[in-house]
Amino acid sequence: MSHHVVMIEWQDKGIVLAARPHGETAAVVHLLCEKNGHHAGLVPGGRDGA
């Protein structure tokens, strides 16, 4: 079985509903955005190191 990864970039205003660490430097975030609604995704480098 083949898996394809698609990376989509977009910009919007919104709020972070939840964030949790993933690996050493990434974060999984849940966002509520004005134009794009609810989204969840992996943010590479999204942890502040705290």
PDB file of all heavy atoms in Angstrom:
ATOM      1  N   MET A   1       0.846  -1.166   0.000  1.00  0.00           N
ATOM      2  CA  MET A   1       0.000   0.000   0.000  1.00  0.00           C
ATOM      3  C   MET A   1       0.896   1.235   0.000  1.00  0.00           C
ATOM      4  O   MET A   1       1.837   1.338   0.766  1.00  0.00           O
ATOM      5  CB  MET A   1      -0.912   0.005   1.225  1.00  0.00           C
ATOM      6  CG  MET A   1      -1.826   1.206   1.247  1.00  0.00           C
ATOM      7  SD  MET A   1      -2.846   1.370   2.734  1.00  0.00           S
ATOM      8  CE  MET A   1      -3.714  -0.168   2.765  1.00  0.00           C
ATOM      9  N   SER A   2       0.588   2.180  -0.851  1.00  0.00           N
ATOM     10  CA  SER A   2       1.355   3.409  -0.962  1.00  0.00           C
ATOM     11  C   SER A   2       0.637   4.536  -0.233  1.00  0.00           C
ATOM     12  O   SER A   2      -0.574   4.668  -0.321  1.00  0.00           O
ATOM     13  CB  SER A   2       1.529   3.765  -2.434  1.00  0.00           C
ATOM     14  OG  SER A   2       2.195   4.975  -2.564  1.00  0.00           O
ATOM     15  N   HIS A   3       1.415   5.348   0.491  1.00  0.00           N
ATOM     16  CA  HIS A   3       0.862   6.504   1.188  1.00  0.00           C
ATOM     17  C   HIS A   3       1.448   7.769   0.585  1.00  0.00           C
ATOM     18  O   HIS A   3       2.644   7.850   0.350  1.00  0.00           O
ATOM     19  CB  HIS A   3       1.186   6.462   2.685  1.00  0.00           C
ATOM     20  CG  HIS A   3       0.538   5.321   3.388  1.00  0.00           C
ATOM     21  ND1 HIS A   3      -0.771   5.342   3.778  1.00  0.00           N
ATOM     22  CD2 HIS A   3       1.011   4.113   3.761  1.00  0.00           C
ATOM     23  CE1 HIS A   3      -1.076   4.212   4.371  1.00  0.00           C
ATOM     24  NE2 HIS A   3      -0.013   3.440   4.366  1.00  0.00           N
ATOM     25  N   HIS A   4       0.620   8.735   0.337  1.00  0.00           N
ATOM     26  CA  HIS A   4       1.061  10.007  -0.195  1.00  0.00           C
ATOM     27  C   HIS A   4       0.816  11.092   0.851  1.00  0.00           C
ATOM     28  O   HIS A   4      -0.253  11.152   1.447  1.00  0.00           O
ATOM     29  CB  HIS A   4       0.302  10.368  -1.475  1.00  0.00           C
ATOM     30  CG  HIS A   4       0.540   9.390  -2.576  1.00  0.00           C
ATOM     31  ND1 HIS A   4       1.660   9.432  -3.369  1.00  0.00           N
ATOM     32  CD2 HIS A   4      -0.179   8.330  -3.006  1.00  0.00           C
ATOM     33  CE1 HIS A   4       1.613   8.457  -4.238  1.00  0.00           C
ATOM     34  NE2 HIS A   4       0.506   7.761  -4.034  1.00  0.00           N
ATOM     35  N   VAL A   5       1.807  11.931   1.050  1.00  0.00           N
ATOM     36  CA  VAL A   5       1.685  13.034   1.990  1.00  0.00           C
ATOM     37  C   VAL A   5       1.518  14.313   1.188  1.00  0.00           C
ATOM     38  O   VAL A   5       2.295  14.601   0.291  1.00  0.00           O
ATOM     39  CB  VAL A   5       2.926  13.139   2.894  1.00  0.00           C
ATOM     40  CG1 VAL A   5       2.832  14.356   3.795  1.00  0.00           C
ATOM     41  CG2 VAL A   5       3.096  11.875   3.701  1.00  0.00           C
ATOM     42  N   VAL A   6       0.475  15.061   1.504  1.00  0.00           N
ATOM     43  CA  VAL A   6       0.227  16.330   0.843  1.00  0.00           C
ATOM     44  C   VAL A   6       0.361  17.430   1.877  1.00  0.00           C
ATOM     45  O   VAL A   6      -0.287  17.394   2.916  1.00  0.00           O
ATOM     46  CB  VAL A   6      -1.185  16.364   0.214  1.00  0.00           C
ATOM     47  CG1 VAL A   6      -1.449  17.709  -0.412  1.00  0.00           C
ATOM     48  CG2 VAL A   6      -1.350  15.248  -0.795  1.00  0.00           C
ATOM     49  N   MET A   7       1.240  18.374   1.599  1.00  0.00           N
ATOM     50  CA  MET A   7       1.409  19.505   2.511  1.00  0.00           C
ATOM     51  C   MET A   7       0.706  20.709   1.908  1.00  0.00           C
ATOM     52  O   MET A   7       0.976  21.085   0.782  1.00  0.00           O
ATOM     53  CB  MET A   7       2.882  19.795   2.739  1.00  0.00           C
ATOM     54  CG  MET A   7       3.557  18.621   3.414  1.00  0.00           C
ATOM     55  SD  MET A   7       5.158  18.976   4.103  1.00  0.00           S
ATOM     56  CE  MET A   7       4.816  20.267   5.233  1.00  0.00           C
ATOM     57  N   ILE A   8      -0.216  21.262   2.667  1.00  0.00           N
ATOM     58  CA  ILE A   8      -0.983  22.417   2.214  1.00  0.00           C
ATOM     59  C   ILE A   8      -0.656  23.595   3.116  1.00  0.00           C
ATOM     60  O   ILE A   8      -0.671  23.468   4.335  1.00  0.00           O
ATOM     61  CB  ILE A   8      -2.500  22.121   2.259  1.00  0.00           C
ATOM     62  CG1 ILE A   8      -2.823  20.943   1.356  1.00  0.00           C
ATOM     63  CG2 ILE A   8      -3.302  23.343   1.868  1.00  0.00           C
ATOM     64  CD1 ILE A   8      -4.232  20.438   1.504  1.00  0.00           C
ATOM     65  N   GLU A   9      -0.360  24.724   2.512  1.00  0.00           N
ATOM     66  CA  GLU A   9      -0.116  25.937   3.285  1.00  0.00           C
ATOM     67  C   GLU A   9      -1.252  26.914   3.042  1.00  0.00           C
ATOM     68  O   GLU A   9      -1.689  27.090   1.909  1.00  0.00           O
ATOM     69  CB  GLU A   9       1.201  26.591   2.860  1.00  0.00           C
ATOM     70  CG  GLU A   9       2.412  25.787   3.277  1.00  0.00           C
ATOM     71  CD  GLU A   9       3.701  26.536   2.993  1.00  0.00           C
ATOM     72  OE1 GLU A   9       3.699  27.777   3.087  1.00  0.00           O
ATOM     73  OE2 GLU A   9       4.691  25.880   2.684  1.00  0.00           O
ATOM     74  N   TRP A  10      -1.753  27.509   4.115  1.00  0.00           N
ATOM     75  CA  TRP A  10      -2.779  28.536   4.013  1.00  0.00           C
ATOM     76  C   TRP A  10      -2.653  29.456   5.211  1.00  0.00           C
ATOM     77  O   TRP A  10      -1.995  29.135   6.184  1.00  0.00           O
ATOM     78  CB  TRP A  10      -4.177  27.941   3.903  1.00  0.00           C
ATOM     79  CG  TRP A  10      -4.528  26.866   4.888  1.00  0.00           C
ATOM     80  CD1 TRP A  10      -4.370  25.528   4.726  1.00  0.00           C
ATOM     81  CD2 TRP A  10      -5.102  27.035   6.191  1.00  0.00           C
ATOM     82  NE1 TRP A  10      -4.800  24.853   5.836  1.00  0.00           N
ATOM     83  CE2 TRP A  10      -5.260  25.762   6.757  1.00  0.00           C
ATOM     84  CE3 TRP A  10      -5.501  28.137   6.931  1.00  0.00           C
ATOM     85  CZ2 TRP A  10      -5.795  25.565   8.015  1.00  0.00           C
ATOM     86  CZ3 TRP A  10      -6.037  27.940   8.196  1.00  0.00           C
ATOM     87  CH2 TRP A  10      -6.185  26.657   8.715  1.00  0.00           C
ATOM     88  N   GLN A  11      -3.265  30.610   5.115  1.00  0.00           N
ATOM     89  CA  GLN A  11      -3.247  31.574   6.206  1.00  0.00           C
ATOM     90  C   GLN A  11      -4.672  31.952   6.563  1.00  0.00           C
ATOM     91  O   GLN A  11      -5.539  32.035   5.693  1.00  0.00           O
ATOM     92  CB  GLN A  11      -2.487  32.834   5.803  1.00  0.00           C
ATOM     93  CG  GLN A  11      -1.013  32.600   5.609  1.00  0.00           C
ATOM     94  CD  GLN A  11      -0.273  33.892   5.282  1.00  0.00           C
ATOM     95  OE1 GLN A  11      -0.856  34.967   5.248  1.00  0.00           O
ATOM     96  NE2 GLN A  11       1.015  33.774   5.052  1.00  0.00           N
ATOM     97  N   ASP A  12      -4.902  32.147   7.865  1.00  0.00           N
ATOM     98  CA  ASP A  12      -6.222  32.514   8.363  1.00  0.00           C
ATOM     99  C   ASP A  12      -6.044  33.033   9.778  1.00  0.00           C
ATOM    100  O   ASP A  12      -4.990  32.838  10.389  1.00  0.00           O
ATOM    101  CB  ASP A  12      -7.140  31.283   8.351  1.00  0.00           C
ATOM    102  CG  ASP A  12      -8.614  31.618   8.452  1.00  0.00           C
ATOM    103  OD1 ASP A  12      -8.957  32.790   8.707  1.00  0.00           O
ATOM    104  OD2 ASP A  12      -9.433  30.705   8.279  1.00  0.00           O
ATOM    105  N   LYS A  13      -7.026  33.687  10.304  1.00  0.00           N
ATOM    106  CA  LYS A  13      -7.041  34.106  11.704  1.00  0.00           C
ATOM    107  C   LYS A  13      -7.848  33.087  12.480  1.00  0.00           C
ATOM    108  O   LYS A  13      -8.838  32.560  11.980  1.00  0.00           O
ATOM    109  CB  LYS A  13      -7.678  35.480  11.855  1.00  0.00           C
ATOM    110  CG  LYS A  13      -6.874  36.589  11.252  1.00  0.00           C
ATOM    111  CD  LYS A  13      -7.559  37.915  11.474  1.00  0.00           C
ATOM    112  CE  LYS A  13      -6.761  39.019  10.829  1.00  0.00           C
ATOM    113  NZ  LYS A  13      -7.414  40.331  11.021  1.00  0.00           N
ATOM    114  N   GLY A  14      -7.421  32.820  13.726  1.00  0.00           N
ATOM    115  CA  GLY A  14      -8.162  31.859  14.523  1.00  0.00           C
ATOM    116  C   GLY A  14      -7.582  31.721  15.915  1.00  0.00           C
ATOM    117  O   GLY A  14      -6.718  32.490  16.322  1.00  0.00           O
ATOM    118  N   ILE A  15      -8.078  30.725  16.630  1.00  0.00           N
ATOM    119  CA  ILE A  15      -7.604  30.449  17.983  1.00  0.00           C
ATOM    120  C   ILE A  15      -7.168  28.994  18.075  1.00  0.00           C
ATOM    121  O   ILE A  15      -7.679  28.125  17.365  1.00  0.00           O
ATOM    122  CB  ILE A  15      -8.679  30.751  19.052  1.00  0.00           C
ATOM    123  CG1 ILE A  15      -9.929  29.902  18.814  1.00  0.00           C
ATOM    124  CG2 ILE A  15      -9.022  32.219  19.096  1.00  0.00           C
ATOM    125  CD1 ILE A  15     -10.938  29.986  19.937  1.00  0.00           C
ATOM    126  N   VAL A  16      -6.205  28.751  18.950  1.00  0.00           N
ATOM    127  CA  VAL A  16      -5.738  27.390  19.210  1.00  0.00           C
ATOM    128  C   VAL A  16      -6.659  26.786  20.266  1.00  0.00           C
ATOM    129  O   VAL A  16      -6.788  27.312  21.365  1.00  0.00           O
ATOM    130  CB  VAL A  16      -4.277  27.381  19.704  1.00  0.00           C
ATOM    131  CG1 VAL A  16      -3.835  25.974  20.066  1.00  0.00           C
ATOM    132  CG2 VAL A  16      -3.360  27.991  18.651  1.00  0.00           C
ATOM    133  N   LEU A  17      -7.325  25.702  19.906  1.00  0.00           N
ATOM    134  CA  LEU A  17      -8.212  25.019  20.852  1.00  0.00           C
ATOM    135  C   LEU A  17      -7.433  24.066  21.747  1.00  0.00           C
ATOM    136  O   LEU A  17      -7.759  23.905  22.922  1.00  0.00           O
ATOM    137  CB  LEU A  17      -9.289  24.241  20.085  1.00  0.00           C
ATOM    138  CG  LEU A  17     -10.212  25.074  19.199  1.00  0.00           C
ATOM    139  CD1 LEU A  17     -11.120  24.144  18.404  1.00  0.00           C
ATOM    140  CD2 LEU A  17     -11.014  26.055  20.025  1.00  0.00           C
ATOM    141  N   ALA A  18      -6.415  23.415  21.173  1.00  0.00           N
ATOM    142  CA  ALA A  18      -5.602  22.460  21.932  1.00  0.00           C
ATOM    143  C   ALA A  18      -4.280  22.265  21.210  1.00  0.00           C
ATOM    144  O   ALA A  18      -4.208  22.421  19.996  1.00  0.00           O
ATOM    145  CB  ALA A  18      -6.322  21.118  22.069  1.00  0.00           C
ATOM    146  N   ALA A  19      -3.250  21.944  21.974  1.00  0.00           N
ATOM    147  CA  ALA A  19      -1.939  21.623  21.402  1.00  0.00           C
ATOM    148  C   ALA A  19      -1.285  20.590  22.301  1.00  0.00           C
ATOM    149  O   ALA A  19      -1.391  20.664  23.522  1.00  0.00           O
ATOM    150  CB  ALA A  19      -1.078  22.871  21.307  1.00  0.00           C
ATOM    151  N   ARG A  20      -0.626  19.628  21.667  1.00  0.00           N
ATOM    152  CA  ARG A  20       0.099  18.630  22.453  1.00  0.00           C
ATOM    153  C   ARG A  20       1.407  18.311  21.748  1.00  0.00           C
ATOM    154  O   ARG A  20       1.488  18.376  20.517  1.00  0.00           O
ATOM    155  CB  ARG A  20      -0.720  17.371  22.682  1.00  0.00           C
ATOM    156  CG  ARG A  20      -1.124  16.636  21.444  1.00  0.00           C
ATOM    157  CD  ARG A  20      -2.011  15.428  21.808  1.00  0.00           C
ATOM    158  NE  ARG A  20      -2.604  14.854  20.630  1.00  0.00           N
ATOM    159  CZ  ARG A  20      -2.035  13.919  19.889  1.00  0.00           C
ATOM    160  NH1 ARG A  20      -0.858  13.441  20.212  1.00  0.00           N
ATOM    161  NH2 ARG A  20      -2.643  13.443  18.819  1.00  0.00           N
ATOM    162  N   PRO A  21       2.435  17.981  22.503  1.00  0.00           N
ATOM    163  CA  PRO A  21       3.730  17.682  21.901  1.00  0.00           C
ATOM    164  C   PRO A  21       3.675  16.427  21.043  1.00  0.00           C
ATOM    165  O   PRO A  21       2.897  15.503  21.314  1.00  0.00           O
ATOM    166  CB  PRO A  21       4.656  17.487  23.091  1.00  0.00           C
ATOM    167  CG  PRO A  21       3.817  17.452  24.298  1.00  0.00           C
ATOM    168  CD  PRO A  21       2.450  17.892  23.951  1.00  0.00           C
ATOM    169  N   HIS A  22       4.510  16.407  20.024  1.00  0.00           N
ATOM    170  CA  HIS A  22       4.636  15.234  19.161  1.00  0.00           C
ATOM    171  C   HIS A  22       6.104  15.113  18.780  1.00  0.00           C
ATOM    172  O   HIS A  22       6.654  15.992  18.128  1.00  0.00           O
ATOM    173  CB  HIS A  22       3.765  15.384  17.914  1.00  0.00           C
ATOM    174  CG  HIS A  22       3.794  14.174  17.038  1.00  0.00           C
ATOM    175  ND1 HIS A  22       3.060  13.052  17.315  1.00  0.00           N
ATOM    176  CD2 HIS A  22       4.475  13.911  15.901  1.00  0.00           C
ATOM    177  CE1 HIS A  22       3.272  12.142  16.377  1.00  0.00           C
ATOM    178  NE2 HIS A  22       4.139  12.653  15.512  1.00  0.00           N
ATOM    179  N   GLY A  23       6.735  14.051  19.220  1.00  0.00           N
ATOM    180  CA  GLY A  23       8.168  13.910  18.976  1.00  0.00           C
ATOM    181  C   GLY A  23       8.944  14.922  19.811  1.00  0.00           C
ATOM    182  O   GLY A  23       8.489  15.364  20.855  1.00  0.00           O
ATOM    183  N   GLU A  24      10.146  15.288  19.310  1.00  0.00           N
ATOM    184  CA  GLU A  24      11.004  16.184  20.083  1.00  0.00           C
ATOM    185  C   GLU A  24      10.691  17.656  19.880  1.00  0.00           C
ATOM    186  O   GLU A  24      10.883  18.457  20.791  1.00  0.00           O
ATOM    187  CB  GLU A  24      12.465  15.903  19.755  1.00  0.00           C
ATOM    188  CG  GLU A  24      12.897  14.540  20.264  1.00  0.00           C
ATOM    189  CD  GLU A  24      14.400  14.394  20.290  1.00  0.00           C
ATOM    190  OE1 GLU A  24      15.097  15.417  20.300  1.00  0.00           O
ATOM    191  OE2 GLU A  24      14.855  13.250  20.307  1.00  0.00           O
ATOM    192  N   THR A  25      10.248  18.053  18.685  1.00  0.00           N
ATOM    193  CA  THR A  25      10.074  19.482  18.425  1.00  0.00           C
ATOM    194  C   THR A  25       8.733  19.852  17.807  1.00  0.00           C
ATOM    195  O   THR A  25       8.403  21.022  17.713  1.00  0.00           O
ATOM    196  CB  THR A  25      11.183  20.010  17.487  1.00  0.00           C
ATOM    197  OG1 THR A  25      11.106  19.312  16.245  1.00  0.00           O
ATOM    198  CG2 THR A  25      12.559  19.822  18.098  1.00  0.00           C
ATOM    199  N   ALA A  26       7.950  18.884  17.393  1.00  0.00           N
ATOM    200  CA  ALA A  26       6.683  19.168  16.715  1.00  0.00           C
ATOM    201  C   ALA A  26       5.529  19.241  17.707  1.00  0.00           C
ATOM    202  O   ALA A  26       5.662  18.893  18.881  1.00  0.00           O
ATOM    203  CB  ALA A  26       6.387  18.104  15.663  1.00  0.00           C
ATOM    204  N   ALA A  27       4.378  19.710  17.211  1.00  0.00           N
ATOM    205  CA  ALA A  27       3.160  19.760  18.013  1.00  0.00           C
ATOM    206  C   ALA A  27       1.980  19.383  17.127  1.00  0.00           C
ATOM    207  O   ALA A  27       1.974  19.662  15.930  1.00  0.00           O
ATOM    208  CB  ALA A  27       2.948  21.153  18.591  1.00  0.00           C
ATOM    209  N   VAL A  28       1.005  18.730  17.724  1.00  0.00           N
ATOM    210  CA  VAL A  28      -0.276  18.493  17.063  1.00  0.00           C
ATOM    211  C   VAL A  28      -1.220  19.550  17.602  1.00  0.00           C
ATOM    212  O   VAL A  28      -1.384  19.680  18.822  1.00  0.00           O
ATOM    213  CB  VAL A  28      -0.825  17.082  17.363  1.00  0.00           C
ATOM    214  CG1 VAL A  28      -2.207  16.911  16.774  1.00  0.00           C
ATOM    215  CG2 VAL A  28       0.122  16.022  16.817  1.00  0.00           C
ATOM    216  N   VAL A  29      -1.807  20.342  16.704  1.00  0.00           N
ATOM    217  CA  VAL A  29      -2.662  21.439  17.140  1.00  0.00           C
ATOM    218  C   VAL A  29      -4.062  21.310  16.554  1.00  0.00           C
ATOM    219  O   VAL A  29      -4.250  20.774  15.466  1.00  0.00           O
ATOM    220  CB  VAL A  29      -2.067  22.820  16.756  1.00  0.00           C
ATOM    221  CG1 VAL A  29      -0.747  23.053  17.448  1.00  0.00           C
ATOM    222  CG2 VAL A  29      -1.915  22.954  15.263  1.00  0.00           C
ATOM    223  N   HIS A  30      -5.033  21.784  17.327  1.00  0.00           N
ATOM    224  CA  HIS A  30      -6.424  21.881  16.875  1.00  0.00           C
ATOM    225  C   HIS A  30      -6.753  23.361  16.858  1.00  0.00           C
ATOM    226  O   HIS A  30      -6.569  24.053  17.867  1.00  0.00           O
ATOM    227  CB  HIS A  30      -7.363  21.141  17.828  1.00  0.00           C
ATOM    228  CG  HIS A  30      -7.223  19.659  17.747  1.00  0.00           C
ATOM    229  ND1 HIS A  30      -8.069  18.887  17.013  1.00  0.00           N
ATOM    230  CD2 HIS A  30      -6.316  18.830  18.293  1.00  0.00           C
ATOM    231  CE1 HIS A  30      -7.694  17.635  17.111  1.00  0.00           C
ATOM    232  NE2 HIS A  30      -6.624  17.566  17.891  1.00  0.00           N
ATOM    233  N   LEU A  31      -7.207  23.852  15.708  1.00  0.00           N
ATOM    234  CA  LEU A  31      -7.469  25.275  15.514  1.00  0.00           C
ATOM    235  C   LEU A  31      -8.913  25.509  15.120  1.00  0.00           C
ATOM    236  O   LEU A  31      -9.525  24.670  14.450  1.00  0.00           O
ATOM    237  CB  LEU A  31      -6.583  25.822  14.382  1.00  0.00           C
ATOM    238  CG  LEU A  31      -5.103  25.526  14.469  1.00  0.00           C
ATOM    239  CD1 LEU A  31      -4.423  25.844  13.143  1.00  0.00           C
ATOM    240  CD2 LEU A  31      -4.488  26.323  15.594  1.00  0.00           C
ATOM    241  N   LEU A  32      -9.451  26.668  15.495  1.00  0.00           N
ATOM    242  CA  LEU A  32     -10.744  27.122  15.011  1.00  0.00           C
ATOM    243  C   LEU A  32     -10.483  28.426  14.274  1.00  0.00           C
ATOM    244  O   LEU A  32     -10.082  29.421  14.884  1.00  0.00           O
ATOM    245  CB  LEU A  32     -11.741  27.326  16.154  1.00  0.00           C
ATOM    246  CG  LEU A  32     -13.147  27.734  15.725  1.00  0.00           C
ATOM    247  CD1 LEU A  32     -13.753  26.701  14.774  1.00  0.00           C
ATOM    248  CD2 LEU A  32     -14.033  27.921  16.936  1.00  0.00           C
ATOM    249  N   CYS A  33     -10.663  28.405  12.959  1.00  0.00           N
ATOM    250  CA  CYS A  33     -10.281  29.530  12.105  1.00  0.00           C
ATOM    251  C   CYS A  33     -11.512  30.229  11.534  1.00  0.00           C
ATOM    252  O   CYS A  33     -12.550  29.606  11.335  1.00  0.00           O
ATOM    253  CB  CYS A  33      -9.412  29.030  10.955  1.00  0.00           C
ATOM    254  SG  CYS A  33      -7.934  28.187  11.527  1.00  0.00           S
ATOM    255  N   GLU A  34     -11.358  31.530  11.245  1.00  0.00           N
ATOM    256  CA  GLU A  34     -12.463  32.327  10.709  1.00  0.00           C
ATOM    257  C   GLU A  34     -12.986  31.778   9.388  1.00  0.00           C
ATOM    258  O   GLU A  34     -14.180  31.593   9.219  1.00  0.00           O
ATOM    259  CB  GLU A  34     -12.005  33.778  10.493  1.00  0.00           C
ATOM    260  CG  GLU A  34     -11.890  34.586  11.750  1.00  0.00           C
ATOM    261  CD  GLU A  34     -11.498  36.031  11.472  1.00  0.00           C
ATOM    262  OE1 GLU A  34     -11.274  36.404  10.303  1.00  0.00           O
ATOM    263  OE2 GLU A  34     -11.421  36.797  12.445  1.00  0.00           O
ATOM    264  N   LYS A  35     -12.100  31.554   8.429  1.00  0.00           N
ATOM    265  CA  LYS A  35     -12.513  31.161   7.078  1.00  0.00           C
ATOM    266  C   LYS A  35     -12.492  29.653   6.852  1.00  0.00           C
ATOM    267  O   LYS A  35     -13.251  29.146   6.031  1.00  0.00           O
ATOM    268  CB  LYS A  35     -11.613  31.825   6.038  1.00  0.00           C
ATOM    269  CG  LYS A  35     -11.705  33.328   6.038  1.00  0.00           C
ATOM    270  CD  LYS A  35     -10.744  33.938   5.049  1.00  0.00           C
ATOM    271  CE  LYS A  35     -10.766  35.449   5.133  1.00  0.00           C
ATOM    272  NZ  LYS A  35      -9.735  36.056   4.293  1.00  0.00           N
ATOM    273  N   ASN A  36     -11.612  28.937   7.564  1.00  0.00           N
ATOM    274  CA  ASN A  36     -11.409  27.514   7.299  1.00  0.00           C
ATOM    275  C   ASN A  36     -12.011  26.580   8.335  1.00  0.00           C
ATOM    276  O   ASN A  36     -11.843  25.370   8.248  1.00  0.00           O
ATOM    277  CB  ASN A  36      -9.910  27.238   7.152  1.00  0.00           C
ATOM    278  CG  ASN A  36      -9.333  27.885   5.917  1.00  0.00           C
ATOM    279  OD1 ASN A  36      -9.613  27.456   4.802  1.00  0.00           O
ATOM    280  ND2 ASN A  36      -8.553  28.940   6.089  1.00  0.00           N
ATOM    281  N   GLY A  37     -12.685  27.119   9.355  1.00  0.00           N
ATOM    282  CA  GLY A  37     -13.337  26.274  10.352  1.00  0.00           C
ATOM    283  C   GLY A  37     -12.344  25.532  11.239  1.00  0.00           C
ATOM    284  O   GLY A  37     -11.264  26.017  11.521  1.00  0.00           O
ATOM    285  N   HIS A  38     -12.710  24.319  11.656  1.00  0.00           N
ATOM    286  CA  HIS A  38     -11.890  23.512  12.558  1.00  0.00           C
ATOM    287  C   HIS A  38     -10.876  22.716  11.760  1.00  0.00           C
ATOM    288  O   HIS A  38     -11.224  22.059  10.777  1.00  0.00           O
ATOM    289  CB  HIS A  38     -12.772  22.560  13.374  1.00  0.00           C
ATOM    290  CG  HIS A  38     -11.966  21.665  14.268  1.00  0.00           C
ATOM    291  ND1 HIS A  38     -11.725  20.353  13.960  1.00  0.00           N
ATOM    292  CD2 HIS A  38     -11.351  21.900  15.444  1.00  0.00           C
ATOM    293  CE1 HIS A  38     -10.989  19.810  14.914  1.00  0.00           C
ATOM    294  NE2 HIS A  38     -10.748  20.739  15.827  1.00  0.00           N
ATOM    295  N   HIS A  39      -9.616  22.781  12.191  1.00  0.00           N
ATOM    296  CA  HIS A  39      -8.555  22.005  11.556  1.00  0.00           C
ATOM    297  C   HIS A  39      -7.636  21.451  12.626  1.00  0.00           C
ATOM    298  O   HIS A  39      -7.444  22.076  13.671  1.00  0.00           O
ATOM    299  CB  HIS A  39      -7.722  22.875  10.600  1.00  0.00           C
ATOM    300  CG  HIS A  39      -8.363  23.055   9.272  1.00  0.00           C
ATOM    301  ND1 HIS A  39      -8.203  22.160   8.252  1.00  0.00           N
ATOM    302  CD2 HIS A  39      -9.182  24.013   8.815  1.00  0.00           C
ATOM    303  CE1 HIS A  39      -8.895  22.574   7.208  1.00  0.00           C
ATOM    304  NE2 HIS A  39      -9.505  23.701   7.534  1.00  0.00           N
ATOM    305  N   ALA A  40      -7.068  20.294  12.353  1.00  0.00           N
ATOM    306  CA  ALA A  40      -6.041  19.710  13.207  1.00  0.00           C
ATOM    307  C   ALA A  40      -4.878  19.345  12.312  1.00  0.00           C
ATOM    308  O   ALA A  40      -5.061  18.960  11.162  1.00  0.00           O
ATOM    309  CB  ALA A  40      -6.577  18.469  13.920  1.00  0.00           C
ATOM    310  N   GLY A  41      -3.681  19.499  12.846  1.00  0.00           N
ATOM    311  CA  GLY A  41      -2.531  19.158  12.033  1.00  0.00           C
ATOM    312  C   GLY A  41      -1.243  19.138  12.819  1.00  0.00           C
ATOM    313  O   GLY A  41      -1.186  19.546  13.973  1.00  0.00           O
ATOM    314  N   LEU A  42      -0.212  18.645  12.157  1.00  0.00           N
ATOM    315  CA  LEU A  42       1.124  18.577  12.725  1.00  0.00           C
ATOM    316  C   LEU A  42       1.875  19.842  12.354  1.00  0.00           C
ATOM    317  O   LEU A  42       1.901  20.243  11.191  1.00  0.00           O
ATOM    318  CB  LEU A  42       1.863  17.357  12.174  1.00  0.00           C
ATOM    319  CG  LEU A  42       3.265  17.136  12.698  1.00  0.00           C
ATOM    320  CD1 LEU A  42       3.220  16.745  14.169  1.00  0.00           C
ATOM    321  CD2 LEU A  42       3.970  16.078  11.889  1.00  0.00           C
ATOM    322  N   VAL A  43       2.490  20.484  13.354  1.00  0.00           N
ATOM    323  CA  VAL A  43       3.277  21.694  13.126  1.00  0.00           C
ATOM    324  C   VAL A  43       4.728  21.375  13.450  1.00  0.00           C
ATOM    325  O   VAL A  43       5.116  21.305  14.635  1.00  0.00           O
ATOM    326  CB  VAL A  43       2.773  22.861  14.007  1.00  0.00           C
ATOM    327  CG1 VAL A  43       3.606  24.111  13.740  1.00  0.00           C
ATOM    328  CG2 VAL A  43       1.310  23.121  13.769  1.00  0.00           C
ATOM    329  N   PRO A  44       5.561  21.130  12.428  1.00  0.00           N
ATOM    330  CA  PRO A  44       6.976  20.880  12.682  1.00  0.00           C
ATOM    331  C   PRO A  44       7.612  22.094  13.349  1.00  0.00           C
ATOM    332  O   PRO A  44       7.367  23.231  12.961  1.00  0.00           O
ATOM    333  CB  PRO A  44       7.570  20.668  11.295  1.00  0.00           C
ATOM    334  CG  PRO A  44       6.396  20.310  10.418  1.00  0.00           C
ATOM    335  CD  PRO A  44       5.239  21.060  11.010  1.00  0.00           C
ATOM    336  N   GLY A  45       8.398  21.872  14.397  1.00  0.00           N
ATOM    337  CA  GLY A  45       9.015  22.983  15.116  1.00  0.00           C
ATOM    338  C   GLY A  45       8.029  23.784  15.932  1.00  0.00           C
ATOM    339  O   GLY A  45       8.328  24.883  16.367  1.00  0.00           O
ATOM    340  N   GLY A  46       6.829  23.243  16.168  1.00  0.00           N
ATOM    341  CA  GLY A  46       5.769  23.979  16.838  1.00  0.00           C
ATOM    342  C   GLY A  46       5.854  24.031  18.351  1.00  0.00           C
ATOM    343  O   GLY A  46       5.051  24.702  18.984  1.00  0.00           O
ATOM    344  N   ARG A  47       6.835  23.358  18.938  1.00  0.00           N
ATOM    345  CA  ARG A  47       7.003  23.422  20.399  1.00  0.00           C
ATOM    346  C   ARG A  47       7.984  24.510  20.739  1.00  0.00           C
ATOM    347  O   ARG A  47       8.966  24.739  20.057  1.00  0.00           O
ATOM    348  CB  ARG A  47       7.517  22.085  20.924  1.00  0.00           C
ATOM    349  CG  ARG A  47       6.436  21.025  20.810  1.00  0.00           C
ATOM    350  CD  ARG A  47       6.896  19.687  21.289  1.00  0.00           C
ATOM    351  NE  ARG A  47       7.376  19.734  22.662  1.00  0.00           N
ATOM    352  CZ  ARG A  47       7.953  18.710  23.229  1.00  0.00           C
ATOM    353  NH1 ARG A  47       8.133  17.586  22.586  1.00  0.00           N
ATOM    354  NH2 ARG A  47       8.376  18.807  24.463  1.00  0.00           N
ATOM    355  N   ASP A  48       7.746  25.173  21.845  1.00  0.00           N
ATOM    356  CA  ASP A  48       8.633  26.263  22.260  1.00  0.00           C
ATOM    357  C   ASP A  48       9.800  25.800  23.112  1.00  0.00           C
ATOM    358  O   ASP A  48      10.601  26.603  23.545  1.00  0.00           O
ATOM    359  CB  ASP A  48       7.846  27.347  22.981  1.00  0.00           C
ATOM    360  CG  ASP A  48       7.233  26.874  24.284  1.00  0.00           C
ATOM    361  OD1 ASP A  48       7.487  25.721  24.680  1.00  0.00           O
ATOM    362  OD2 ASP A  48       6.501  27.627  24.919  1.00  0.00           O
ATOM    363  N   GLY A  49       9.869  24.509  23.368  1.00  0.00           N
ATOM    364  CA  GLY A  49      10.983  23.983  24.164  1.00  0.00           C
ATOM    365  C   GLY A  49      10.763  24.049  25.670  1.00  0.00           C
ATOM    366  O   GLY A  49      11.587  23.622  26.439  1.00  0.00           O
ATOM    367  N   ALA A  50       9.638  24.588  26.095  1.00  0.00           N
ATOM    368  CA  ALA A  50       9.359  24.696  27.536  1.00  0.00           C
ATOM    369  C   ALA A  50       8.819  23.406  28.083  1.00  0.00           C
ATOM    370  O   ALA A  50       8.285  22.593  27.403  1.00  0.00           O
ATOM    371  CB  ALA A  50       8.359  25.816  27.786  1.00  0.00           C
TER     372      ALA A  50
END
